[in-house]
C-alpha cells in the first residue's frame, strides 16, 4: 500500500514544544498550559485517533504534499450496513478516483497496536517513552475547526516523528506532517474544508471517471489476525527497538511480504525469486517512504529483496542487509 493510501487513512506534522508531564490531570479539551498536559490526555488523543474516525460520516477537501509536489483531493467517508466506505477524487490532472471498502470490524495491525497502546498507555508508559516523547502543544484551528496539536518525537534515529492536528469535536486528524530524524517535514496533508455528521444517503453515486485504485470489502480476508508470531522462512538479524512482526502475505503467488510496525511507523520486506543470477542493489525514496533493494540467498536460490517503509534510508538498508533464511 503506497504512502498516498496511508494519507487516506489520515495520519501525520513539525515544531518544538514542551514535554507532556505524567502527573497532571489536565484534559486535551482544556485550554491550559501545554506543560501541564498529562499522559492520560495523550492516551485519550491516541485512542480517539485510532478508533473514532472509522465510525464517522464525513466529507471534505484536503491537500497532500511530498517531494513530488502538492496535490489536492476530495474525500468522502461513510459507514453503511457494517462496511466502511472511502472515496477519494483527484482534483488535479486527469479525472480519476480511488475506492476503498472495508468491513467495519476489520482493523490493520498498526491500528490494533496503536489502539492497544493508547488503551494501556499509563501502564506501558515506561516502555513507550523509550521510543517516543509525547508533547501536547495546545490549540490551533484547521479548516475553521478547533484542533488539538500533538507532537510525537522519536527518542532514537531509527524512526520518524509526527505532528498531528486532531479535531476536538470528532477526533479526526485534520492536519499532519511526517518528520525526518532532524524534525524536518517530509510529507504532509491538511484539510481546507471539512463537513461532519453527514447522512449516508447524502453521498452521491460513484462518478463516471477512471478508477486508479480500488479495494473491495470482500478482499479483506483474515484482516487484523495476529496468529503468526514470526516469519515462516526468513528472519531479521536487526530491526529498531519497539517494532513487532505484524504478519506475512503471499503476493502474486510467489512474492513473500513480511510486515512490521511499532504502532505508528511501518516497514515491509518483499522477497521475490530473482529472474536472473544477479539481484539489483539500489536505494530510492518517495516522500517519506524509503526503499532499499538487495539480494539474499536461500540455499542455491537467489531472492530479490526490497525493504519499503516510513523509516530513515540507512535504517531500511540495515534491515535489508540483516535478512537471512531460517535454518
N, C-alpha and C positions, 0 to 999 in steps of 0.2 A: 504494500500500500504506500503510495507516494506521500510526500510532505503536504501537498495540497489537500489530499483526503484527510490527513491529520488536522489541517486547518478547518475542515468542515466540522470536525468534532469539537472545535473551538478551544484550543489550547494556546497559551504562551505569554515578557517585556523588559527597561534599563534605568538605573538611577542608584543613588546611595541613600541610606536612611538609618534610623535607629533600630537596634535589635529588639525583638519581642522579649518581654520578661515573663517567666513562667509563674510568678506569684501574684499577679493582679487578677481581678475579676471583671475587667472591662469587657464589653461585648463588641463584636465587629460593627454594630449599629451605633455605638456611642461615638460622638464627635469629641473624643478625648485625645490627650497627648498620645501619639503612637508608641511612645516609650513605655506606656502603661498597658499595652496590649498583652493579653495572656495567651498561654499555649492553648487554652480552651477556645479562645477566639479563632486561632489559626485552625484548630480542629474543625470548628463549625464551618469555616470558609471552605476547607478542603472537602468536607463531606458534601457541602452544597454543590461545589463544582463537579464532584464525581457522580452525583445522583440526580439533582433536580432537573437539569436541562432535558433529560430523557423523557420526562413526562409532560413537558410544556408544549403548547401550540403557539408558534411564533413565526414571524417573517421579518426580513429586513435586508438592508444593503450594507456590504462591508468591502473594505479594500484589503488586499494581501500583497505584501512587498517582500522580495528577496533579492538575491544577486542578479536575477534576470530582469528586474524591473517591478513595476506595480500594475496589478490587475484589479478589477472590481467585479463583484458578483452580487446577485440577488439570491437569497436563501429562504426556503420555506421548510418548516419542520412541524409535523403534526403526528398525533397518535390516533389510530382508529383500529378497532377490533383486535387489540393486542399486538399490533405491528407499529413500529416506529418508522415513519417515512421522512426522507430528507431529499429535497430537490434543490439543486444549485444551477442557476442560469448565468452564463458568461455574458457580461455586459460590454466586453471588448472583443474585437476580432469577429470571426465567423460565428453565426448563431449556433449555439450548442448548449447542452445541459448535462449534468451528472445526476443520476438517480440512485439512491441507496435506501433499501428497505431492510429492516432488521427486526426480529422478534423482540418485543419489549423486555422480556426476561433474559435476553442474551446480552452478556457484557464481555468486553475484551479482557484479556488478562491484566493489562495495565489499569483498566477501570476497576477491576476487582481488587488489585493490590492497593490502589490509591484509596478506595473506599474502606478497606480493612484497616489501613494505616491511619486514616482520618478518624475512624471509629475508635481506635485504640491508641490515639496519639499520646495521651498523657502517660499511659503505661509504657509505650515504646519510645518515648521522647529521648532517652539517652542514646538509643540505637539510631534514631532518625537524625539527631543532632550531630552524629559523626559524619553524616553525608551532606546535610543542608542546614543553612541558617535561615529561619523564617522571620520575616520582618513585615509588620503592618505599617503602611505608610500614611494612613488616614484616608480622607475622602477626595474624590475627583468627580467629574461629570463627563460622561461619554454618551453620545447620541442623545443628548438632552436629559439623561437619566443619572441620578445619584449612584456613585460607584465606589466600592471599597478597593483600595490598592494593596496587593500582596506581592512582596518581593521575596523570591526564593533563591538564595545564593549558595552554590556548592562549596563545600569545605576542602575539596581536593581539585586537582586539574584534570580529572578524568571524566567530567560530565559538564553539561551546560547549565546555565541558570535561567530563571523565568521571572517575568514581571507580569502579573495578572491584574486586570481590572474586572471586578466582579459586581454585577448588577445587584444593588441592595434589595430590590423587590423580588427578583426571580432567581438569583444565583447564577445567571448566565455569565460566561466570560465575554465581555463586550470589547475588550482591547487586550492585546498580548504582544509581548516581544520576547523572543528567544535570544539569550545572551551567550557569547562565547566565553572562553576561560578568563578573558580580561574584562568581562562585563560590557562588551561592545555589542550592539544589536546585529543579529544575523538575519532575522526573519521576523515579520510582524504582521498582525492584522488588526483591524479596528472597524467596529460598526459605525456607520454615519447616520443610519436610520434603523429603528427597531420598533416593532409593534408586537405586543404580547397578548395572551389570553384571546387568541383568535379562534373562532369556532371551526371545527374540522371541515364543515361543509362549505366554508368560505374559500378553501383552497381550490384553485381552478384545475381543470383537467390539464394533462400534460400538453405543453406547446408542441406544435408540429415542427420541431427542429431536430438536428442530429444529436445523438446521444454519445458523449465522449467517454462516459464511464457509467456502468450500471451493475448493481449488486441486488439480487432478489432475496426476499426473506427466506425462501426455501434453500438457498445456498449456504446458510449459516448452520452447518451440521456440527453438532458437538461443541458449539462455541462456549467459551468460558470453562471448559473442563480442564482440570489440572491434575489428571490422573498420572501423567508421566512426570516423574521426578527428576529425570536426567535423560540426555540424548541416548538413543539406542546404540549407535555405532561410532559416534565421534565424541571427543572430549576437548574442552578448552583448558589449556595449561595455565591461562591467566585471564581474568576479567576484573573490572573495578569492583571494589567492595560495595555490597548492597544490591548488586544485580542478581536476579534469580532466573533460572531456566523457566520459560513460560510456555513451552510446548514445541511440537515438531510436526511438520506437514510435508506431504509429498506434492510437488508441483510438476504438472505435465508428465506424471508417471515416472520421472527419472531424477528430477532435481529435489534434493533434500533441503528443507528450510528449518533452521533452528532459531527460536525466538527468545530474547532475554529482555528484562525490564527491571527498573528499580521503582516502578510505580509512576514515575514522571518521565524519565528518559528511556529510550528503547534502542536496541540494535538487533539485527538479524544476520544470520550466516547462511548463505546458499552454497550448496556443494553439487556440482554438475559434472558428470563424466566428461573428461576432455575429449574433444573431437579429434585432436591430433596429439602428438607426443610432447607438445610444448604448451604450457599454461601462460596466460597473459599476466604480466606484472605491471600494475598501474595504480595510481591514485586519482580520484576525481571528487568534485564537490558540486552540490546544487543547493543553494540557500544554506540551511543549517544541517543538511544531510551530507555526510562524508561517505565515500566509497573506497574500499581497498580491495584490489584484485590480486590473487596469487595462486600458487599451486600446492597441492598436498597429495601424497601417495597413500593408497591403501593396498598394501601388498604390491602387486605389479601394476595396479590400475592408478592412473593419474586423474585427479579431480581438479577442476577449476573452482576455486573458492572465491566468494565475494562477500565482504562484510559491508553492510549498509546500516547506518544509524545516525541518530542525533547525538553523536559524541565527537570529541576532537579527532582530527585526522591521524595523529600519532597513536591515539588510543585504538582506533579502528585497525591500524596496521599491526599494532602489538597483539591485538586479539587474533587477527588473521594468522600471524606467524606462530601463535601458540597452539593452533588446532592440530590434532593428531587423531588417528584411528584408535579405537579401543582395542586392546589385545585380549 
